[in-house]
Amino acid sequence: MSEGAGLGVAPWLAAAAALAAVACLGLLARLGRALRRERAARARLEREARRRALLGDHSRDAILLIRAADGALLDANAAAIDTYGWSREELLARTVFDLREPSDPSARTQLAQAGAGALRFETTHRRRDGSRLPVEVNSQAVVVDGVRAVVSVVRDISERRSTEEALRVSEERLALAMEAAGLGMFLAVPYGPMEWSPRCREIFGIGAAAIPDFDSFLVLVHPEDRDAVREAATRWTDPAGDGRYQQQYRCVRPDGAVRWIAASGRTRFVEVDGVRRPSLLVGAILDVTEQKEAQAQLMQADRLASVGLLAAGVAHEVNNPLAYVIAALDFLHERLEAVAGAAPRADAEVHQALADAREGADRVRHVVRDLRMFSGSREERRARVRLEPVVDSAVRLAESELRAHARLVREFRVAPAVVADEARLGQVVLNLLVNAAQACPGEHPDDHEIRVVVATDERGRALLEVRDTGTGIAPEIADRIFDPFFTTKPRGVGTGLGLAICRSIVLGLGGEIAAEPRPGGGTVVRVVLPPAPPGELAPAAGDTNASPAAGARRRGRLLVVDDEPAVAAAVRRVLASEHDVTVHTRAAEALAAIAGGERFDAILCDLTMPGMSGMELHAELERIAPDQARRVIVLTGGAVTASAREFLERVALPRCDKPLDVPALRALVRVRVGP
């Protein structure tokens, strides 16, 4: 090849190489741009994936991405847009502080704490419309594209708050109801920790003291009741049982007070590995100390009532033989007096023996009369009553109690008669005397005095005072001593009914009763009663002051009806000197005699008799001979039946109680016979 030809090829090759280099560079540039676009797209996808992962677009909770430095909202999920009511652009133009209450000072502190790690708290956010939204916020620190941020999951807790509020109100209502009922509640894991309500702690008197387990609780139970409580708890938690619990026991408070507790509850059982086990004990307790004391006092009162009925029955049974013993002694005394008048040398020792027997029988008569008076077994009959004999009767009944505790002093001044039922008034005096005696320590009776004063107060009323030198009345209980069942006496000594009964009786008579401390120690109980009005009032039963009308000495015809032959004979003997006396021991025989035409000036009839009673006889007389029914004088050893009491209340008849007071009986007969 020639030299010229070679020179022409070289430039062409250089140009081609240059073109190839340029093309290569362009390709590389395009490849670089494509790579950069791919990397940017991948980065966007990764950021979107991270955002979706952080914000959870499918979550029902609002999720916010917050810049930790200033609280700016970097992103939010769809639930957040729905929750707050702003568009995405409007929401992301705000900070997290714009969502909080303006007055909430904790927002920045909580953001700083969340930016340092994690934080969970509850607060209140605001929506676009200004409404408040209670929320629970769970925050976690993250780094997004090199920026420190906080992801906050915001949960709407409105429904939970409403439920909690409803539960709180329900619990408050339950607590109020339980408090009103005096109930205390407790929860316990079997033989584990125990949680007690405030009322429960109040009942046991333990304040804020911890009850870590069942054994700690048993310390509060009375030693005599611990075994029973432990056994009941075993049954309560027995998987084979129904989990029901009901028991009464005593607790001993830290201050030493003993209280009665009524407890009831249920056990919740669960299945664990196929085995039924107790998991929770729920119970309620009630302090029933006052109810227990009231129950004991009522039982004591019932026993006392039974004793009273027994005393009334005994008195009734003693009355009949005592009646003819006394009548016979009076008859013998009169006959001996007549003999003594005719024969002055009659044996004086016989007279004295008879007088002694009459005095002894009279003392028995007083005891029987007092038993009947205070047994409460007879109907209430108001009449003119003087206080002095009533006090004497009460003193005789309480003599042993008084003598064991103090010296008794009677101070009787001038006092008006009152209108009262002698038995009820005697019950007042007896209760006051026994209370006064029990208030005096019994170690040295001579060191104490019980003074009974009967007088007239400044307003002309009858005054009765019982003064003692005993323990006195504490000021804090002075207003309560007349309340039913209130007593300061030891268990088994007093019922708490005595003074309450006294107050009821005195108020029923139109009077007043009060108690106050006595200067120098002791107590004064003061009773005042209105005086009896002027005019004729029936005397109390057995009042020996009853007297016949002047000149009432006509010899009458009498009928005595009594199923006790000895009583009938005794009545005949004491009345035969002044009247003609016919005796029947069966009411039916007496009725037949009157139905046959016989008439009597007075009919002395016992109430309780076999066959036909005195009440039935009187009813028949009203039917066939009303004039004879008006001549009846009731002889009774005590109206112990309801029908007898009703009869005496309904029919206004004079009566003479057994054992017979002979002068009073003669006076009643003289009034019936007339001049």
VENCORJO-V546739 format. One record per backbone hydrogen bond with DSSP energy under -1.0 kcal/mol. CO is the residue of the C=O (numbers start at 1). NH is the residue of the N-H. Records with the same first field share a line. If there is no record, write none. Layout:
CO: NH / NH
This chain:
2: 6
3: 7
6: 10
9: 13
10: 14
11: 15
12: 16
13: 17
14: 18
15: 19
16: 20
17: 21
18: 22
19: 23
20: 24
21: 25
22: 26
23: 27
24: 28
25: 29
26: 30
27: 31
28: 32
29: 33
30: 34
31: 35
32: 36
33: 37
34: 38
35: 39
36: 40
37: 41
38: 42
39: 43
40: 44
41: 45
42: 46
43: 47
44: 48
45: 49
46: 50
47: 51
48: 52
49: 53
50: 54
51: 55
52: 56
56: 59
62: 154
63: 77
64: 152
65: 74 / 75
66: 150
67: 71
71: 96
72: 67
75: 65
77: 81
78: 82
79: 83
80: 84
81: 85
84: 128
87: 91
88: 92
91: 94
94: 73
95: 98
99: 126
101: 104
106: 110
107: 111
108: 112
109: 113
110: 114
111: 115
114: 117
117: 141
119: 139
121: 137
123: 135
125: 133
127: 130
131: 127
133: 125
134: 157
135: 123
136: 155
137: 121
138: 153
139: 119
140: 151
142: 149
144: 147
147: 144
148: 68
149: 142
150: 66
151: 140
152: 64
153: 138
154: 62
155: 136
157: 161
158: 162
159: 163
160: 164
161: 165
162: 166
163: 167
164: 168
165: 169
166: 170
167: 171
168: 172
169: 173
170: 174
171: 175
172: 176
173: 177
174: 178
175: 179
176: 180
177: 181
178: 183
184: 285
185: 197
186: 283
187: 195
188: 281
189: 192
193: 189
195: 187
197: 201
198: 202
199: 203
200: 204
201: 205 / 206
206: 209
211: 194
213: 217
214: 218
217: 220
218: 221
220: 252
222: 225
225: 229
226: 230
227: 231
228: 232
229: 233
230: 234
231: 235
232: 236
233: 237
235: 238
238: 241
245: 265
247: 263
249: 261
250: 222
251: 259
253: 256
257: 253
259: 251
260: 288
261: 249
262: 286
263: 247
264: 284
265: 245
266: 282
268: 279 / 280
270: 277
272: 275
275: 272
277: 270
280: 268
281: 188
282: 266
283: 186
284: 264
285: 184
286: 262
288: 292
289: 293
290: 294
291: 295
292: 296
293: 297
294: 298
295: 299
296: 300
297: 301
298: 302
299: 303
300: 304
301: 305
302: 306
303: 307
304: 308
305: 309
306: 310
307: 311
308: 312
309: 313
310: 314
311: 315
312: 316
313: 317
314: 318
315: 319
318: 322
319: 323
320: 324
321: 325
322: 326
323: 327
324: 328
325: 329
326: 330
327: 331
328: 332
329: 333
330: 334
331: 335
332: 336
333: 337
334: 338
335: 339
336: 340
337: 341
338: 342
339: 343
343: 346
347: 351
348: 352
349: 353
350: 354
351: 355
352: 356
353: 357
354: 358
355: 359
356: 360
357: 361
358: 362
359: 363
360: 364
361: 365
362: 366
363: 367
364: 368
365: 369
366: 370
367: 371
368: 372
369: 373
370: 374
371: 375
383: 420
385: 418
387: 391
388: 392
389: 393
390: 394
391: 395
392: 396
393: 397
394: 398
398: 402
399: 403
400: 404
402: 405 / 406
407: 450
409: 452
411: 454
417: 532
418: 385
420: 383
421: 425
422: 426
423: 427
424: 428
425: 429
426: 430
427: 431
428: 432
429: 433
430: 434
431: 435
432: 436
433: 437
434: 438
435: 439
437: 440
439: 471
444: 447
445: 448
448: 407
450: 409
451: 467
452: 411
453: 465
454: 413
455: 463
457: 460
461: 457
462: 529
463: 455
464: 527
465: 453
466: 525
467: 451
474: 477
477: 480
480: 483
483: 486
490: 493
496: 485
497: 501
498: 502
499: 503
500: 504
501: 505
502: 506
503: 507
504: 508
505: 509
506: 511
507: 510
512: 528
514: 526
516: 524
518: 521
522: 518
523: 468
524: 516
525: 466
526: 514
527: 464
528: 512
529: 462
538: 384
540: 543
543: 546
549: 552
551: 553
556: 580
557: 601 / 602
558: 582
559: 604
560: 584
561: 606
564: 568
565: 569
566: 570
567: 571
568: 572
569: 573
570: 574
571: 575
572: 576
575: 578 / 579
580: 558
582: 560
584: 562
586: 590
587: 591
588: 592
589: 593
590: 594
591: 595
592: 596
593: 598
594: 597
602: 559
603: 633
604: 561
605: 635
607: 614
613: 617
614: 618
615: 619
616: 620
617: 621
618: 622
619: 623
620: 624
621: 625
625: 628 / 629
626: 630
628: 631
629: 632
631: 603
633: 605
634: 656
635: 607
636: 658
638: 640
641: 645
642: 646
643: 647
644: 648
645: 649
646: 650
647: 651
651: 653
654: 634
656: 636
661: 665
662: 666
663: 667
664: 668
665: 669
666: 670
667: 671
668: 672
669: 673
670: 674
